[in-house]
């Protein structure tokens, strides 16, 4: 009967020690890009996020990517747009893991929706990944670089994917983690990140959810259509903006970092960090996914993930918060 409290106490100690010795309580800023060696030594190896202010200032996209330019170059181009009733794509809703309805439409019509010239039901977001900048928007790919040179040199590889993001203010990316070293670049507007380190995994709840997709009805409402024959998806049910601490008490012990990314800034988001993202209306961004190294740090995280699954919420709550003294 003593094993669960002991395990929970050890997991809490890990989170506190990581924050005290390495991670700190905020996201640092650099005024210029690091050298490949400094990037690897100071940020990738210790798995620490950082905002870089002058990494993409030479990109033509910063001055060129306007709606008028997009209409001229891409106006008639058919693109993939994610549509949801509430802005949450790939998120838990009504005990399902619900994915967006994907529609193909001329990019000019998408711009009409973003600019409020057309007001159909739902929230619209260009968010298709798998390197959609190159596959769906090759006409504008030359306005950015197709790699971050110092990151590619540091990591010893080219990016696996380069993604283009643009959407409405209500489009939200739910809390999740990726197996990528992520360089996230804002071209215009603002992105607001909530970041939770991998060492806080014991406080981040997971569940298994049946996949489903949104489908718009003729009356403008949306149905949740279950994908009956698909395997259940592990996902995080808690919304860090409005966490239900009665249902998920352990999440109260997580210590999120908050980071706002503005036009011309780049966030290095390390692999396995949990992140939740909001944006200003019409925000445009490009991100680069570099495959992570599946080294001993990955193995340690896998161990932490399994141990966290063994530590129940009841066990977490039985010990009391290790951060109570800091809050006081």
N, C-alpha and C positions, 0 to 999 in steps of 0.2 A: 504493500500500500504506500510505502515511502518513495518508490521509484519515480512516480509522476511529479511530485513536488521537487525532488532533487533535480530531475531533468529540466523542469521549467526554470529553476533557479540558475542552473548552468547556462541555459540558453539566454536568459536575461543578462547574465554577466558577460557573455560574448558580445551582445549588442552594445552594452555600456563601454566595454573595453575598446571595441572597434571605433566608437565615436570619440572616446577620450584620446586615444593614441594616434588615430589616423584621419578619420573622416571629418571631424569638427562639426560645427552647427550651421554652416552656410556653404554656398557654392562660390568658390573664388573666381575672380576675374583677371584675365590677362589683357594687356593693351595691344599686344601684337602676337602673331602666331609663334609657338615654340619651335625650336629646332626638332628634328626627328628624335634625336637622343633625349632631349629634355621631355618631349611628349611621352616617350616610352617610359622614361625613368620616373617622372613626377606624377603622371596621371594614369597611364594604362596599367603599369605594373602594380601600383597601389589601389587601382580600381576606384579612382576619385573623379567626380565630375568637375568640369571647369567651363566657364564662358570666355570666349575669345572675341575681342571687339573688332579686330582688323584683319580677319582671315579671308574675307571675300569682297573687300572693298573694290577690287579691280574687276569684278564681274560686270559685264554689260547689263545683266538682268536687273541690277539695282536701280538703274535709271530707265531701262527699256520696258520692263514688264508692267504695263498699264493696261486697263481694260480696252482702250482704243487700239493699242498695239496687238493685244490678243484678238480683238475682233478682226483686224486686218489680216493677221497671219493664220488664225485658227478658227475664225468665226463659223465656217461651214464644216469644220472637222467633227466627225462623230467621236465622242469620248464616253468613257464609263463614269457614271455618277452614282454615289451611294445615297439612298433616300431612307430616312427614318421618320417616325412621328415625333420623336422627342430629342433628336440629336445624338443619341447614344447608339452607335454601331458596334457590333461585336461586344456585347455587354449582357449582363444578367438582368432579365426582366420576367416577372411572373414565373420564377423557377425554371426558366429556359435560358440557354445561351443563344441570344437572338442576333442574327446578322442582318445587314441592311438589304433592302431591295435594290438591286443593281439595274440601272437603266442606261441605255445608250441614247444620247441626244447631241445635237450640234452644240459645240462649245459656246457659240453665240447665245443660244437659249439659256444655257447655264449662267452666263454673265447677266442676262436679263433678270434671272431669278435673284442673283446676288445683289444686283443694283435695285431691286424692288420694282422693276418694270413689269414683272409677272409674279403673281403670288399664289402658286399652287400649294396644296397641303403638303406638309412635311418639311424636313430640314435636309438641305442638299450639300454634299461634300464630295469633292474630287479627292479620293483617298485610296484608289486602287494601287496596290503595292507591286511587288515583283518587277521593279524597275520600270514603272509606268512612264517616267520621263523619256526614256529612250524608245519604249514600245508604242506609246500613244501620243507623245509630244515631241517627236524628233525635230520638228520645225523650229523649236525654241531651245533645243539642247545646246546649241553652240553659244548661247548667251551665258552659260555657266561652264565651269570646268567639270569634266567627267570623273574627276577624283580630287581628293585633297592631297596635294603632293607630299607634304611633310608627314601626313598620317599614313599614306601608302608606304612611304619609305620606312617609317617606324614599325609598321605592322608587317612589312614584308609581303604585301599582297595588294591587289586592286579591290575596289568595292564589289561586293556581290550584287548590290542593287542600288539604284539611284531613283528616288521617289519624288513625285511632284504632289504638293498638297495645296488645296484652295477651297474655301467654303464659307458657310455662314457662321455667325457668332455662336449660335446654339449648338454647333457640331462639337462634340466632346469625345475624346479618346479615353475609354475607361481604364482603370488601374490594371497594369499587366507588366510583364517583363519580356525581354527579347534576348536571344542568344547572339547578339551582334554588338560590336563596338560602333556606336551611332554618332555620326557628326551631323547635327541638325542645324540648318542654316535658314534664317528668316530673311526673305527678300523684301517684303513689305508688311506692315502691321505688327502684331505682337502675339507671342505665344506665352502662356503661363503654365509652367510645369510644377507638379508636385512630385518630388523624388523621395523614394524610400530605399535605403541601402539593403543589399542582400542579407546582411547580418541581422536585419529586423524581420527576416522571414518568419520567425516564431509567432509574430504578432499579426501576420497577414493571413486572413482566413481564405481557404479554398473550399469549393464544392464541386460536385460533378453534376452537369446540367445537360439535358437533352437539347441538341441543336434545333434551331428554328430560324425562319426568315420572316421579315415583314413583307406584307402584300397589301397594297392600297386597294380599297373597295371603291365601287362606283360613287358612293356618297362622300368620298374623301377621307374616310376613316381608314385605319390600318388593322389588319388581322395578323396574329402571330401563327404562322403555319409551321407546325412541327415536322421535322425531318425524322420520320419514324424509324427508318432503317439505318440511321447514322449512329456511330458510337458516341457516348456521352463525352462532354468536353470539360476538363478541369479549368475553372475560372475563379476569379476573385469577386465575391458578391458585394463587397463593401464599397460605398461611395465615399472617398476621403473628404469630399466637400460637406457631406451630411452623414457621417458615420452613425450607424445604429449600434451604440455601445452596449445597449441592453442585450442585443442579440449576439454581438461580437465584442465582448469585453476586452479581449486581448489587444484589439486594435488601438485601444487607448494608450498602450505602452509603446506603440510605434512613434518614431520621431521624424516626421517628414521634413524635408527641405523644400523651400519655395524659391522659384527662380523665374523671372520674367525675361524673355528674350525678344529684343527689338530688331528692327530692320538693320541689316548689315552685321548682326552678331551670330556667332556659332556656338552651340552647346556641344561639348563632348559628353555624351551620355554613356557611361560604361556598361558593358554587358552585365546582364542579370539584375540591374537596378530596376525596381518597380517604378513606373511612371504613369501619371495621369496628366492629360493635356487639354487646355482650353485655348481659345484664340479670339482675337478681335475680328470684327466682321470683314470678310473679304481678304483675310490674311493669306499671304502666299509664302510657301516655304519649299525647300528642297532638302532631302536628307540622304546620307550615304550610309549604307549598311556594310560594314566589314565583318566577315565571319570571325567569331571569337576563337581563341585557342582553347582546345579542350584539354587543358593541362591539369596540374594538381589542384589549382584553385577551383576549377569546375568540379573536380571530384569532392573537394571539401564542401562545396555548395550542395551537391547531391546528398551528401551525408546530412548536412544541416536541414535540407528539405525533408528527408525521411524522419529525422528526429523531431522536427516541428510537427509533422503529422501525428507523431506518437504523443505529443504533449497536448492534452485536451484544454479547452477553454477553462474548464473548472480548475485544472491544475494551475493554470496561469493566475487565475483570480485568487487562489488560495494563499499566494505568497505576498500579495500586495505589490504595488508598483515600485521598482527600483529607482524611479525618478521622482518619488514624492518629496525627497529632500530638496531637489533642484527646484520643483514647483513652489515649494515653500519659500 
